[in-house]
Amino acid sequence: MKRFVFTTLFSCYAFAAVSLVASERPPNVILILTDDQGYGDFGCHGHPALETPEMDRLYSDSVRMTDFHVDPTCSPTRAALMTGKYASRVGVWHTLQGRSMLRHNETTLAERFRDAGYRTGIFGKWHLGDAYPYRPQDRGFDETLIHGGGGIGQNPDYWGNTYFDDHYCRDGRWEKFNGYCTDVWFREATQFIERNQSEPFFCYLPLNAPHFWYRVPDRYAEPYLELGMEELRARFFGMIACIDANLGQLRDRLGELGIADNTILIFMNDNGHGGPTPGKPSPYAYHAGLRKWKGSPYDGGHRAACFVHWPNGGLTGGRDIPQLTAHFDLTPTLIDLCGLQPAAPNEIDGCSFAGLLHGEQVTWPDRTLCVHNPRVERPQMWLKSAVMTERWRLVEGKQLFDIQTDPGQANDIASKHPKVVEELRSKYLDWWSTLQPRFDEFCRVYIGAAQENPVKLTCHDWHSRSSLLTWNPDVIANRQQTNGWWTVQVERPGTYTFRLQELPDEAESTEPIRAERARLRIGAIDQELTIPANATSVEFNINLPAGPFTMMTWLIEDSGDSRGAPFVYVNRPDKSGQ
């Protein structure tokens, strides 16, 4: 099948030789990704109130990609970063509803580093699947410390987490930590670096801040509250200030360890501004002249910062690279910079910008990139989409903007350039044709696998043809009448126990299920049970063959009202221990 990649083998892989000559050993790599910090949420990008001295220092020390793009929301950006491909090509086009899991057979950046002899670790927000085979420990990371789902306090996370003194999942087991979340991620990442300083390492720091909920130690928010700023915005900025302080401490520690010069440090954000009330007029609302914010197909939704610093590689000094680049370009770029095994021809969508980083005179492809934010069960053509070149932006197939003369995308000039519109629409349709054949595939949660048994299913991953807020604990607390289905893969035939609950085990709830009957349907099997009085859970025992299934549950009240069971624990008892 034709692959819609606007690049050439020469432009993608010609620079590995020049990348490693400056170092006796492969460089370490630290990739820091912030969550919902917009392009304008940096002092170095002109914010009138937010102070980010450490980010500004890194900006001044780095090579900067100034027309760099990500996806408009969390999971898709992470999928593209990990694979070097368009997120929709690897099964991720939403942040929940079963469409935030990275296909199990995709090769990740962590696997590429691990195969090259690097130690690999992740600290923070994974958001590409909470169960086997989608967890980070299944995808190439030697050490993992993460929260669940798409944010701390969401339904797949440890119940009761609040950003402070939480439980996080280390290598598959929940563990209690002291301190504020951002401090924990940086502290644990620093300890990983200290343990592995004598060998190359890849340290992935995908932070959950400054994503909602807007919680941060008071000392970081107080300077903004003193300006008279509304509290939520002050706390959003405080979360960024906390990241900034930790960034400075990390850089200082790299210097103390003597490894700063041979460490590639990349700092970037995952989508547009996601702070409180982004459209509300405020003297403190700043988007660096870009239109809109998180979730939008306009540049404010997906243009991002990307600072790259590597003294031994000559990547210093505050130099700008204006060419059109994107998140999936980082995989081939790091392959070149670190001397990893090259990707096979047409394996990835990204193009290495290693040569641009080195200041070489390279022939950069006249590329056309696409971005979209469908957030539905099955993507719809043109929905929240943009087609990008270095000059043009075509939004949802209709509006055309000259980004060089109108970076704020204020003037739609589609009627003046019909041939450009036609050409960009054709490029989009070519791109769409390479994605569409796999839209009906599912990333199935494996049950009965030796790698994770029992497995916890959560409502976060319900599929639905309507929009669900199943990440939010309020959906459970309010017992909203909502439901969806899971897609599962039964690994081994046998009798399985399905335990339905309204709250997860760690909540240690004694509150009875507020329903009289429970129903479970998996494949052609459909069973219903009476819920015993005062029961906090109800169990089904079902004999299943191996294979793929669709699964759905109901908690049914005598009134006829029903809702899905938010948590289901699936276990395959195995007396043999195999």
Secondary structure per residue as TSV (DSSP state, phi and psi in degrees):
chain	resnum	aa	ss	phi	psi
A	1	M	-	360.0	142.6
A	2	K	-	-62.9	132.5
A	3	R	-	-104.0	128.3
A	4	F	-	-86.4	78.4
A	5	V	-	-125.8	118.9
A	6	F	-	-94.3	77.4
A	7	T	-	-161.8	177.7
A	8	T	-	-136.0	160.8
A	9	L	H	-61.5	-36.2
A	10	F	H	-62.4	-47.3
A	11	S	H	-68.8	-25.9
A	12	C	H	-88.7	-28.6
A	13	Y	H	-130.6	19.1
A	14	A	S	-87.3	-1.1
A	15	F	-	-117.3	4.6
A	16	A	H	-60.9	-35.2
A	17	A	H	-64.1	-43.0
A	18	V	H	-75.9	-15.5
A	19	S	H	-78.0	-29.8
A	20	L	H	-103.9	-6.8
A	21	V	T	-66.5	-21.8
A	22	A	T	-80.0	-5.6
A	23	S	-	-134.1	144.1
A	24	E	S	-74.6	-24.1
A	25	R	S	-137.0	161.3
A	26	P	-	-57.6	146.5
A	27	P	-	-72.2	150.1
A	28	N	E	-71.2	159.4
A	29	V	E	-134.5	128.6
A	30	I	E	-121.6	120.9
A	31	L	E	-114.6	112.1
A	32	I	E	-104.9	126.8
A	33	L	E	-126.1	117.9
A	34	T	E	-91.6	160.0
A	35	D	S	-116.2	109.5
A	36	D	S	79.0	11.7
A	37	Q	-	-81.9	117.5
A	38	G	-	-80.2	170.8
A	39	Y	T	-58.0	-32.0
A	40	G	T	-84.1	-6.5
A	41	D	-	-88.9	49.1
A	42	F	S	-139.6	139.3
A	43	G	G	-60.5	-39.7
A	44	C	G	-68.0	-14.3
A	45	H	G	-100.0	10.6
A	46	G	T	98.0	13.5
A	47	H	-	-61.9	134.0
A	48	P	S	-76.1	-14.5
A	49	A	S	-130.5	-35.6
A	50	L	-	-72.1	128.9
A	51	E	-	-107.0	123.3
A	52	T	-	-133.9	68.7
A	53	P	H	-61.1	-36.3
A	54	E	H	-75.5	-38.4
A	55	M	H	-64.4	-38.4
A	56	D	H	-64.7	-38.7
A	57	R	H	-65.2	-42.9
A	58	L	H	-64.1	-41.2
A	59	Y	H	-54.8	-45.9
A	60	S	H	-68.2	-27.6
A	61	D	H	-89.3	-10.4
A	62	S	S	-108.2	170.6
A	63	V	E	-91.9	131.0
A	64	R	E	-115.0	132.4
A	65	M	E	-87.8	115.8
A	66	T	E	-99.3	-5.8
A	67	D	E	-130.9	60.0
A	68	F	E	-106.0	135.6
A	69	H	E	-129.3	147.6
A	70	V	-	-126.1	-169.9
A	71	D	-	-85.9	161.7
A	72	P	S	-75.0	-6.9
A	73	T	S	-142.0	177.4
A	74	C	H	-63.9	-68.0
A	75	S	H	-58.3	-45.3
A	76	P	H	-57.5	-40.7
A	77	T	H	-61.0	-43.8
A	78	R	H	-64.4	-38.1
A	79	A	H	-64.5	-43.1
A	80	A	H	-65.9	-40.3
A	81	L	H	-60.9	-42.9
A	82	M	H	-74.8	-22.3
A	83	T	H	-117.3	-21.6
A	84	G	S	77.1	17.0
A	85	K	S	-127.0	161.4
A	86	Y	-	-55.7	136.1
A	87	A	G	-59.4	-39.9
A	88	S	G	-66.5	-21.3
A	89	R	G	-72.6	-22.3
A	90	V	G	-112.6	18.6
A	91	G	T	95.2	5.8
A	92	V	-	-118.8	112.4
A	93	W	S	-141.3	15.9
A	94	H	S	-145.9	176.3
A	95	T	S	-109.4	1.0
A	96	L	S	-161.1	-161.0
A	97	Q	T	57.2	35.6
A	98	G	T	75.4	2.4
A	99	R	-	-113.0	23.2
A	100	S	S	-115.3	11.1
A	101	M	-	-96.0	133.5
A	102	L	-	-81.2	124.3
A	103	R	-	-47.4	135.5
A	104	H	T	-67.0	-21.2
A	105	N	T	-97.8	10.9
A	106	E	S	-83.4	142.1
A	107	T	-	-83.8	129.2
A	108	T	-	-98.9	162.7
A	109	L	H	-59.6	-38.0
A	110	A	H	-62.2	-39.9
A	111	E	H	-65.3	-37.3
A	112	R	H	-64.1	-43.0
A	113	F	H	-67.0	-44.5
A	114	R	H	-61.2	-40.8
A	115	D	H	-66.2	-21.5
A	116	A	T	-91.6	6.2
A	117	G	T	95.1	7.6
A	118	Y	-	-80.4	148.9
A	119	R	E	-84.3	137.5
A	120	T	E	-124.0	138.1
A	121	G	E	-147.1	147.5
A	122	I	E	-126.6	140.1
A	123	F	E	-141.7	102.8
A	124	G	E	137.6	-124.3
A	125	K	-	-105.2	113.5
A	126	W	-	-86.1	-63.4
A	127	H	-	61.4	34.5
A	128	L	S	-130.1	23.3
A	129	G	-	128.7	132.6
A	130	D	S	-102.6	-9.4
A	131	A	S	-124.9	161.1
A	132	Y	T	-59.8	137.9
A	133	P	T	-102.1	35.3
A	134	Y	S	-108.2	-5.3
A	135	R	S	-69.4	157.1
A	136	P	G	-62.0	-31.3
A	137	Q	G	-69.6	-16.0
A	138	D	G	-89.1	-6.9
A	139	R	T	-121.4	23.1
A	140	G	T	109.9	0.3
A	141	F	-	-94.7	125.7
A	142	D	S	-71.9	-38.9
A	143	E	E	-127.0	133.7
A	144	T	E	-133.5	137.0
A	145	L	E	-144.3	109.5
A	146	I	E	-141.2	162.4
A	147	H	-	-95.0	172.5
A	148	G	S	-92.2	158.6
A	149	G	T	62.6	-147.6
A	150	G	T	-99.6	4.1
A	151	G	S	-176.4	153.9
A	152	I	T	-63.3	134.2
A	153	G	T	88.0	-3.1
A	154	Q	S	-77.5	168.4
A	155	N	T	-60.3	-36.2
A	156	P	T	-75.9	-11.4
A	157	D	S	-77.4	171.2
A	158	Y	-	-62.5	126.1
A	159	W	T	-61.8	129.1
A	160	G	T	94.9	-2.1
A	161	N	-	-62.2	141.7
A	162	T	-	-132.8	7.3
A	163	Y	S	90.3	-16.7
A	164	F	B	-122.2	129.2
A	165	D	S	52.0	51.8
A	166	D	-	-96.0	172.3
A	167	H	E	-96.4	130.9
A	168	Y	E	-125.8	161.6
A	169	C	E	-96.5	108.9
A	170	R	E	-101.9	115.0
A	171	D	T	50.8	37.7
A	172	G	T	95.2	-2.2
A	173	R	E	-125.6	135.8
A	174	W	E	-74.8	137.5
A	175	E	E	-140.9	142.4
A	176	K	E	-83.0	136.7
A	177	F	-	-127.8	148.5
A	178	N	-	-98.8	137.8
A	179	G	S	111.7	176.3
A	180	Y	B	-78.4	144.4
A	181	C	H	-51.9	-50.4
A	182	T	H	-60.4	-40.2
A	183	D	H	-63.7	-38.3
A	184	V	H	-64.2	-47.7
A	185	W	H	-59.0	-47.9
A	186	F	H	-67.0	-39.5
A	187	R	H	-63.1	-46.3
A	188	E	H	-68.7	-37.2
A	189	A	H	-64.0	-41.0
A	190	T	H	-63.5	-40.0
A	191	Q	H	-65.8	-37.3
A	192	F	H	-59.8	-44.7
A	193	I	H	-63.0	-43.6
A	194	E	H	-61.8	-40.2
A	195	R	H	-68.0	-27.6
A	196	N	T	-116.6	20.0
A	197	Q	T	-64.5	-21.3
A	198	S	T	-86.9	-2.4
A	199	E	S	-137.6	158.8
A	200	P	-	-62.2	142.3
A	201	F	E	-138.1	153.0
A	202	F	E	-117.9	114.1
A	203	C	E	-112.8	113.3
A	204	Y	E	-102.3	119.8
A	205	L	E	-119.0	75.6
A	206	P	E	-86.4	100.4
A	207	L	-	-76.5	155.1
A	208	N	-	-89.9	-14.3
A	209	A	T	-91.5	150.2
A	210	P	T	-95.7	37.2
A	211	H	S	-60.9	146.3
A	212	F	S	-51.4	134.9
A	213	W	S	-81.7	150.4
A	214	Y	-	-89.8	82.9
A	215	R	-	-125.0	134.9
A	216	V	-	-162.7	152.0
A	217	P	-	-54.8	140.2
A	218	D	H	-54.8	-33.6
A	219	R	H	-62.5	-24.5
A	220	Y	H	-83.1	-28.9
A	221	A	H	-86.7	-25.5
A	222	E	H	-57.1	-41.8
A	223	P	H	-58.5	-30.4
A	224	Y	H	-85.1	-33.1
A	225	L	H	-63.5	-35.8
A	226	E	T	-67.1	-19.7
A	227	L	T	-79.1	-6.1
A	228	G	T	89.1	14.8
A	229	M	-	-73.3	146.9
A	230	E	-	-61.9	149.5
A	231	E	H	-61.7	-44.9
A	232	L	H	-62.9	-40.7
A	233	R	H	-66.2	-40.4
A	234	A	H	-61.1	-38.7
A	235	R	H	-74.0	-34.5
A	236	F	H	-59.3	-47.7
A	237	F	H	-65.8	-35.7
A	238	G	H	-61.7	-36.5
A	239	M	H	-63.4	-39.2
A	240	I	H	-68.4	-38.3
A	241	A	H	-62.2	-37.2
A	242	C	H	-65.6	-43.9
A	243	I	H	-57.7	-44.1
A	244	D	H	-58.9	-46.2
A	245	A	H	-62.3	-41.8
A	246	N	H	-67.0	-36.1
A	247	L	H	-59.2	-44.8
A	248	G	H	-61.9	-42.4
A	249	Q	H	-64.3	-39.8
A	250	L	H	-63.7	-45.1
A	251	R	H	-63.6	-39.3
A	252	D	H	-62.1	-41.1
A	253	R	H	-68.0	-37.7
A	254	L	H	-59.1	-39.8
A	255	G	H	-65.0	-42.6
A	256	E	H	-62.7	-35.5
A	257	L	H	-78.7	-10.1
A	258	G	T	75.8	23.0
A	259	I	-	-118.8	5.0
A	260	A	S	-62.7	-38.9
A	261	D	T	-68.1	-28.9
A	262	N	T	-108.0	32.2
A	263	T	E	-120.3	123.9
A	264	I	E	-81.1	115.7
A	265	L	E	-110.0	117.9
A	266	I	E	-115.2	130.3
A	267	F	E	-125.0	128.2
A	268	M	E	-154.1	166.6
A	269	N	E	-113.0	159.3
A	270	D	S	-94.7	-16.9
A	271	N	S	-169.9	-172.3
A	272	G	S	-69.1	175.2
A	273	H	-	-53.4	126.0
A	274	G	-	-120.9	27.2
A	275	G	-	-74.4	180.0
A	276	P	S	-67.0	141.9
A	277	T	S	37.9	64.0
A	278	P	T	-63.2	-26.0
A	279	G	T	-90.4	-3.2
A	280	K	S	-77.0	128.6
A	281	P	-	-59.2	132.9
A	282	S	-	-161.2	142.2
A	283	P	T	-64.9	-12.5
A	284	Y	T	-105.4	-0.1
A	285	A	-	-84.8	116.5
A	286	Y	-	-139.3	127.0
A	287	H	-	-124.3	22.3
A	288	A	T	55.6	33.4
A	289	G	T	80.9	1.9
A	290	L	-	-86.7	153.1
A	291	R	S	-87.4	129.5
A	292	K	-	70.5	-162.4
A	293	W	-	-155.5	-160.6
A	294	K	T	-45.7	135.9
A	295	G	T	89.8	-10.8
A	296	S	-	-91.6	147.8
A	297	P	S	-78.4	-11.0
A	298	Y	S	-74.2	164.6
A	299	D	H	-58.7	-27.7
A	300	G	H	-62.5	-18.4
A	301	G	H	-86.4	-22.6
A	302	H	H	-141.1	-5.2
A	303	R	E	-77.4	134.4
A	304	A	E	-135.3	161.1
A	305	A	-	-79.0	148.7
A	306	C	E	-152.0	105.3
A	307	F	E	-106.6	130.0
A	308	V	E	-123.1	122.6
A	309	H	E	-128.8	125.3
A	310	W	B	-158.1	91.2
A	311	P	G	-55.9	-44.8
A	312	N	G	-64.1	-24.1
A	313	G	G	-93.9	4.0
A	314	G	T	78.1	15.9
A	315	L	B	-96.8	76.5
A	316	T	-	-144.2	178.8
A	317	G	S	93.0	-0.7
A	318	G	-	74.7	52.7
A	319	R	E	-107.2	141.0
A	320	D	E	-99.9	143.0
A	321	I	E	-118.7	112.1
A	322	P	E	-87.8	-6.8
A	323	Q	E	-65.9	153.4
A	324	L	E	-70.3	117.3
A	325	T	E	-134.8	171.1
A	326	A	E	-151.1	169.9
A	327	H	G	-55.4	-40.9
A	328	F	G	-71.8	-7.5
A	329	D	G	-74.2	-18.4
A	330	L	H	-67.4	-33.2
A	331	T	H	-60.4	-56.3
A	332	P	H	-65.7	-30.4
A	333	T	H	-64.5	-45.4
A	334	L	H	-71.0	-31.5
A	335	I	H	-55.9	-45.5
A	336	D	H	-69.8	-48.4
A	337	L	H	-64.0	-33.1
A	338	C	H	-104.3	-1.3
A	339	G	T	69.2	34.1
A	340	L	-	-77.6	168.5
A	341	Q	-	-62.0	124.1
A	342	P	-	-62.1	149.3
A	343	A	-	-69.4	152.4
A	344	A	-	-68.5	154.3
A	345	P	T	-53.1	132.1
A	346	N	T	65.6	13.2
A	347	E	S	-73.8	-33.7
A	348	I	-	-125.6	164.9
A	349	D	S	-93.1	-23.4
A	350	G	-	-75.9	165.0
A	351	C	-	-128.2	130.8
A	352	S	-	-64.6	129.8
A	353	F	-	-107.0	26.0
A	354	A	H	-58.3	-42.0
A	355	G	H	-62.9	-39.7
A	356	L	H	-64.0	-40.5
A	357	L	H	-60.4	-39.1
A	358	H	T	-78.2	-5.1
A	359	G	T	77.3	17.5
A	360	E	-	-72.5	154.7
A	361	Q	-	-81.9	97.3
A	362	V	-	-117.0	155.9
A	363	T	-	-90.5	99.9
A	364	W	-	-83.6	134.1
A	365	P	-	-64.4	145.3
A	366	D	-	-79.5	83.7
A	367	R	-	-96.8	154.9
A	368	T	-	-121.6	125.1
A	369	L	E	-116.2	153.5
A	370	C	E	-123.3	148.4
A	371	V	E	-142.5	145.7
A	372	H	E	-152.0	167.8
A	373	N	-	-142.3	68.6
A	374	P	-	-68.7	-44.6
A	375	R	-	50.9	45.8
A	376	V	S	-137.9	170.6
A	377	E	S	-59.8	-42.3
A	378	R	S	-132.8	123.3
A	379	P	-	-54.6	145.9
A	380	Q	-	-113.7	137.6
A	381	M	T	-58.0	132.8
A	382	W	T	75.6	-9.6
A	383	L	T	-63.1	121.1
A	384	K	T	45.0	52.4
A	385	S	E	-114.7	157.4
A	386	A	E	-142.5	140.4
A	387	V	E	-111.1	129.9
A	388	M	E	-124.9	136.6
A	389	T	-	-126.2	-179.1
A	390	E	S	-67.4	-17.8
A	391	R	S	-108.7	-38.9
A	392	W	E	-110.8	154.5
A	393	R	E	-132.5	122.0
A	394	L	E	-106.7	116.5
A	395	V	E	-105.5	123.0
A	396	E	T	52.9	30.9
A	397	G	T	73.8	4.4
A	398	K	T	-126.5	-49.6
A	399	Q	E	-89.6	136.5
A	400	L	E	-121.9	133.7
A	401	F	E	-131.3	139.1
A	402	D	E	-88.8	102.3
A	403	I	T	-70.5	-19.7
A	404	Q	T	-77.0	-33.9
A	405	T	T	-102.2	-14.9
A	406	D	-	-138.6	65.6
A	407	P	T	-63.4	-20.8
A	408	G	T	-84.6	-0.5
A	409	Q	-	51.6	52.9
A	410	A	-	-94.6	-22.4
A	411	N	-	-122.7	108.6
A	412	D	-	-76.6	117.9
A	413	I	-	-116.8	26.4
A	414	A	G	-57.8	-39.3
A	415	S	G	-67.0	-21.1
A	416	K	G	-89.4	-15.1
A	417	H	-	-135.1	62.8
A	418	P	H	-62.9	-31.5
A	419	K	H	-69.3	-35.9
A	420	V	H	-65.8	-44.0
A	421	V	H	-58.9	-45.6
A	422	E	H	-61.7	-43.0
A	423	E	H	-65.2	-43.5
A	424	L	H	-70.5	-35.3
A	425	R	H	-63.1	-39.4
A	426	S	H	-64.1	-40.6
A	427	K	H	-62.0	-43.2
A	428	Y	H	-61.2	-44.6
A	429	L	H	-64.2	-36.3
A	430	D	H	-62.3	-45.6
A	431	W	H	-60.9	-47.5
A	432	W	H	-58.7	-38.1
A	433	S	H	-65.8	-24.2
A	434	T	H	-83.4	-18.1
A	435	L	H	-95.5	-39.2
A	436	Q	G	-55.4	-36.8
A	437	P	G	-59.9	-19.2
A	438	R	G	-109.6	7.7
A	439	F	T	-63.0	-26.3
A	440	D	T	-91.9	3.5
A	441	E	-	-79.6	156.4
A	442	F	-	-121.1	147.4
A	443	C	-	-93.3	100.7
A	444	R	-	-88.4	137.9
A	445	V	E	-76.3	131.6
A	446	Y	E	-85.4	130.4
A	447	I	E	-118.7	142.9
A	448	G	S	82.9	7.8
A	449	A	B	-79.5	144.9
A	450	A	T	-62.9	-28.0
A	451	Q	T	-71.0	-22.7
A	452	E	B	-157.4	102.6
A	453	N	S	-152.2	116.4
A	454	P	S	-74.5	170.0
A	455	V	E	-123.9	142.9
A	456	K	E	-100.8	124.2
A	457	L	E	-99.9	137.6
A	458	T	E	-124.8	159.0
A	459	C	G	-64.9	-17.1
A	460	H	G	-52.7	-33.2
A	461	D	G	-103.0	13.6
A	462	W	-	-60.0	134.2
A	463	H	B	-83.3	148.1
A	464	S	-	-161.2	150.8
A	465	R	S	-90.1	5.5
A	466	S	S	-126.4	165.0
A	467	S	-	-77.4	130.5
A	468	L	-	-122.2	144.9
A	469	L	-	-102.8	49.4
A	470	T	T	-76.9	1.3
A	471	W	T	-79.5	-20.8
A	472	N	-	-89.9	123.8
A	473	P	H	-58.5	-22.4
A	474	D	H	-62.3	-30.1
A	475	V	H	-60.0	-38.1
A	476	I	H	-77.6	-46.8
A	477	A	H	-60.1	-36.8
A	478	N	T	-89.0	-1.1
A	479	R	T	49.3	52.1
A	480	Q	-	-66.8	143.8
A	481	Q	S	-81.2	82.0
A	482	T	-	-137.5	157.2
A	483	N	-	-162.7	165.1
A	484	G	-	-166.9	-174.5
A	485	W	E	-126.2	151.1
A	486	W	E	-99.8	153.9
A	487	T	E	-111.1	126.6
A	488	V	E	-129.6	159.8
A	489	Q	E	-122.6	114.4
A	490	V	E	-80.2	114.7
A	491	E	-	-75.3	-38.7
A	492	R	S	-134.7	140.5
A	493	P	-	-68.1	152.8
A	494	G	E	153.7	-175.0
A	495	T	E	-91.8	127.0
A	496	Y	E	-114.5	142.5
A	497	T	E	-101.0	127.2
A	498	F	E	-113.3	113.6
A	499	R	E	-107.6	112.6
A	500	L	E	-93.5	133.7
A	501	Q	E	-143.2	156.2
A	502	E	S	-88.8	-23.0
A	503	L	S	-132.3	153.4
A	504	P	-	-74.7	167.7
A	505	D	G	-56.4	-42.6
A	506	E	G	-66.9	-16.1
A	507	A	G	-69.6	-21.3
A	508	E	-	49.7	44.3
A	509	S	-	-76.6	141.1
A	510	T	-	-108.8	5.2
A	511	E	-	-78.0	127.0
A	512	P	-	-65.3	153.6
A	513	I	-	-62.9	130.7
A	514	R	S	-89.6	70.4
A	515	A	-	-165.4	159.6
A	516	E	S	-104.0	-25.8
A	517	R	E	-134.8	154.1
A	518	A	E	-128.3	143.6
A	519	R	E	-132.3	141.9
A	520	L	E	-135.1	131.1
A	521	R	E	-125.1	124.9
A	522	I	E	-135.5	116.8
A	523	G	T	60.6	-129.6
A	524	A	T	-88.4	-3.6
A	525	I	E	-88.0	128.7
A	526	D	E	-138.0	112.1
A	527	Q	E	-125.9	152.1
A	528	E	E	-135.9	138.6
A	529	L	E	-129.8	153.4
A	530	T	E	-81.7	133.2
A	531	I	-	-83.6	122.9
A	532	P	-	-61.0	150.7
A	533	A	T	-57.7	136.3
A	534	N	T	66.4	13.4
A	535	A	-	-74.8	139.8
A	536	T	S	-99.3	-4.7
A	537	S	E	-155.2	164.9
A	538	V	E	-142.0	139.0
A	539	E	E	-116.6	140.4
A	540	F	E	-116.9	139.5
A	541	N	E	-115.6	118.2
A	542	I	E	-133.9	132.6
A	543	N	E	-87.5	125.8
A	544	L	E	-129.5	143.1
A	545	P	-	-80.0	166.2
A	546	A	S	-70.1	150.7
A	547	G	E	139.2	178.8
A	548	P	E	-85.2	141.3
A	549	F	E	-143.0	156.4
A	550	T	E	-103.4	138.1
A	551	M	E	-133.5	140.1
A	552	M	E	-147.7	148.8
A	553	T	E	-128.7	159.3
A	554	W	E	-140.2	138.9
A	555	L	E	-110.0	116.5
A	556	I	E	-114.9	128.0
A	557	E	-	-92.9	159.7
A	558	D	T	-61.2	-25.0
A	559	S	T	-69.6	-13.9
A	560	G	S	100.1	-15.3
A	561	D	-	-65.8	146.2
A	562	S	E	-148.1	162.1
A	563	R	E	-152.5	161.4
A	564	G	-	-76.9	155.9
A	565	A	-	-75.5	119.6
A	566	P	S	-67.5	-26.3
A	567	F	E	-132.0	132.6
A	568	V	E	-133.7	124.1
A	569	Y	E	-99.6	122.8
A	570	V	E	-113.4	125.6
A	571	N	E	-131.7	139.6
A	572	R	-	-112.0	97.6
A	573	P	-	-60.0	135.9
A	574	D	-	-138.0	98.6
A	575	K	T	-67.8	-20.6
A	576	S	T	-77.6	-16.6
A	577	G	-	78.6	5.0
A	578	Q	-	-93.2	360.0
